[in-house]
């Protein structure tokens, strides 16, 4: 049997590639041919050729975000199974075993529920759909934060090495320094992260015609002088504008107009009408309310006592590791990255340190107590350690699925303690890079407390894993013995 497919998670980092590898590995075990096209943060990879699609018996689309119509329409007439990407990591064997039964011919009447109005894949409405749209916004804004943060870090290093950050001097005609240019470029990355977040959310819902209106309105809402406010609308404003613009454009697309007018709708009528309506909505409703809420949130978070900050840090730390890249993790991440745009960097440090704990601790636990883990888990430990230290939390998922109670309990407990410790030590993180190396890029400080918190968190997590899983396996063995008797 020949299978092709697509994997695409909201962040476009770990789940995208883990799901693709898992589908290909499990298909190979069954003697099937399988090729998966990945749509990650770096763009499409391992692209499917037309003849490969034509020869395929089934298509699997595992995604956590809306895919463009041109990506999905290639499979018209094929038997397609569309599922949330998280399902692949949890039940890949069942998915492949039931593929002939669950796959539907794309383009047929039975497939209509899976398709959005513009021909793309829509994975659901309600809360889950909104979360997917929000994560599309976060995913789009992350490169701006990374690039901006690293550029500003380079500027600071250059300044310390004798190349001061000096702007263009109009009086003398002296050119701006390279370090100043780098610093300004970095500042633009942080400035545009919020508008691009709003625009990406809108595009996830309403397609390309929603992008421009949401970007412009999100930019305006974050310029205090334009909205006559003390502070910008921040990420709250971008979220509101992105959602409102996306759904408004979706409604506009449903209006039935003469065929002569249809060609100009996507690039002329819809963007102009959307910008006109949403600019008024932004100026008179979203901007005043969101800017007030952001100012109140900023004042609250910068004035609460250390002990209460530790409690919130513990909550964020526990959320970060609870489901390892799932909805709870994404909720914590969304709050943390939103605070970065307001100049509050302590919360993002909690996510940075805690996201490393589950995979690195699982790998080290394999080395410390190999008898607690299967041969396959021990074999994957090195990769789990490296990916967990540098990119994402998701490599810890297979370990948690094999023993949910002890592994998740150990992760949450150590994450909560570490989150509180990060807040107590006053660690800050301005942007992500290669996580364990963030301090070396000047993106996390103080560097020594960053590594102290990381070491303490990993040590606690390993200890809890060994204790909890030992108890869990003994209980499991006792139950098996009692059953045999």
C-alpha positions, 0 to 999 in steps of 0.5 A: 500500500502507498500512503502520502500525507502532510503534517503541520502543527501550529508552531511548526517545530516539533510535532510536525516532524515527530508525526511525519517520522512516526507515520513513516516508521509505522508504515514501514513496519507494515511493509507500506510505502509512505512519504510525508510532506512537512509544513514546519516553521521553515516552510514546506519540505519533502514535497510530494510530486504529482505522480506520487499523489496519483499513485497513492492509495490513501492520504493522511493530513495531520494538522493543527492549523488551517492549510492553504487551499492550493495545498489541500486541493492537490488531493481531490478525488483521493481517499483522505483522512484528516486528523488533528496532529496530536492524534498521531503521537497518541494513537498512530497504530489505530490510525493506520489500522483503521485508515481504509475504514475512515478515509473519505474521498476528498471533494465528495459530499461526505467530505464537506464537513472537513473543508473550509469555505475557501477550500482549505482544511478547517479542523473545527470551530469553537474553542479548539478552532480558536486556539489553532488560530491563536497559535498560528499567530504566535507561530508567525510572530516567533521569527520576529522575536528571535531575529529581533532579540539576536540582532539587539544582542549583537548590538549590545556585544558590539557596544561592549567591544568598543563599537558604540550604539550611535545614531546618524548625526544630522549636524555633523553628517556622521553616519550611524554605527553598525551597532546602532543599525543592528539595534534598530533592526532588532527593535523593529522585530519586536515592534512588528511581532504584534501586528504580524500576530494579529494578521496571521490569526486573521489569515488563519480564519479568513485567508489572504484577504484578511491579512492586510486589514488585520496587520494595519489595524494591529499596528495602529492599535499599538501606537499610543499616539495614534489611539490617544492612549498611554500604552498600546493595545498589546497582544490582547488588541492583536488577538481581538483584531485578528479574530474579528477581522478573520471572521468578518472576512469569512462573512464577506466571502459568503456574500453571493455576487455576480460572476463578473465581480467575483475576480476582484473580490479577494484582492480589492473589494474584501481587503478595502471593506475589511480595512474600512470597517475594522479600522473603525472597530479598532479605533473606537472599541478594541484600542481603548478597551485593550490598552486599558487592560494592558496598562492594568495588567502591566501595573499589576504584574510589576507591582505584586510582591515576590512571593505572589510572583513565585506562585504565578511562576509555579503555575506557569511552570506546571502548565508549561510541562503539563501536556508537553506542547499541548493546549495547556502548554500553549496557553502558558506560552501565549501569555509569556510571549504576550508579556515580552511585547510589553517589556516584561521578560520574567514570565518568558524565562519560566517557559524557557527553563521549564520547557527543557525539563521533561525531555532532558530529565527523561533522557537522563533518567534512562541513563541513571535507571535504564531498567525503568525504560524500554529498549526503544526509549533508551535508544531514543534518549540521546535524541530526546536530550538534544532536541529537548535542550535546544528546540522543544518539549515534545520529545518527552511525549512518548515517555509520558504516553508509556507511563502517564501517571509517574512521568506527568506527575514528575514533570508537573511537580518539578516544573512548578518548583522550577517556575517559582525558583525562576521568579525568585531568582529574577531571571529574564528572557527577551527572546528564544533561540537555541534554548540551552544557549539563550544566555550565550546569545545575550537573550537570558540573564543573569546567565548563571542563575539561568543555568542554576535554575535549569540544573535544579529543575532537571535534577528534581525531575529526574529524582521524581521520575525515578521515585514515581516510576519505580513505585508505579512499576512495582504496583503494576507488577503486583496487580499482574501477579494478583491477576495471575493467581 
